[in-house]
Amino acid sequence: GAAGDMILGALVDAGLPIDALQAALGSLAVAGCEVSADRVVKHGLTAVKFRVHETVPAGAAGDERAAHGHHHLRDIRAAIGRSNLSDTGQARANRLFTRLAEAEAAIHGSTLEQVHLHEVGALDSIIDIVGAVFALEWFAADRVVVSPMNVGGGMVRSAHGVFPVPAPATLRVLGSAPVYSSGVPFELLTPTGALILTEY
């Protein structure tokens, strides 16, 4: 499986300097959030955990907190424009979110202009996607090979209710990409992870 933060953590572990990533994120990394990468041990194996920390003060007004919850596509495009990605990177990041918005609009019978990107439109997911685009540019990756993706199983709770895994947005983004389920009752592939892995 994969999620945006897992992909970014793996790329930091592979050599991407966290300070270069922070510089690329530009104002994304300071608009109510900061990022870090820490070495962790999971099941006896070391890895890098990429984290996005909310910096909105504990006493902040509820609407200020809610501002980080979900965004329209136009908000996300503006955020990408505030990053320090190259023109090519910004175009790719915009294409990723357009694909996601198209999937959400199709699922909910909405339009690109009206659709709210909930979990995947949260600031941490925007940082994950923009960060992954920058990281693959930094590595000058000209080819990315992805094995069939493990989607997991069971049910997942989202802003729209409880759905079977893979979630509708994940399924729509995947298209005809090869997937399988190991049968574990957890979501192993998020919409953000599917979006990044099917782009390259």
PyMOL commands that set and color helices and strands:
alter all, ss='L'
color gray80, all
select helices_A, chain A and resi 4-13+18-29+62-66+73-82+87-108+119-121+123-138+168-174+191-199
alter helices_A, ss='H'
color red, helices_A
select strands_A, chain A and resi 33-42+45-54+71-72+116-117+149-150+155-158+161-164+179-180
alter strands_A, ss='S'
color yellow, strands_A
deselect
rebuild
show_as cartoon
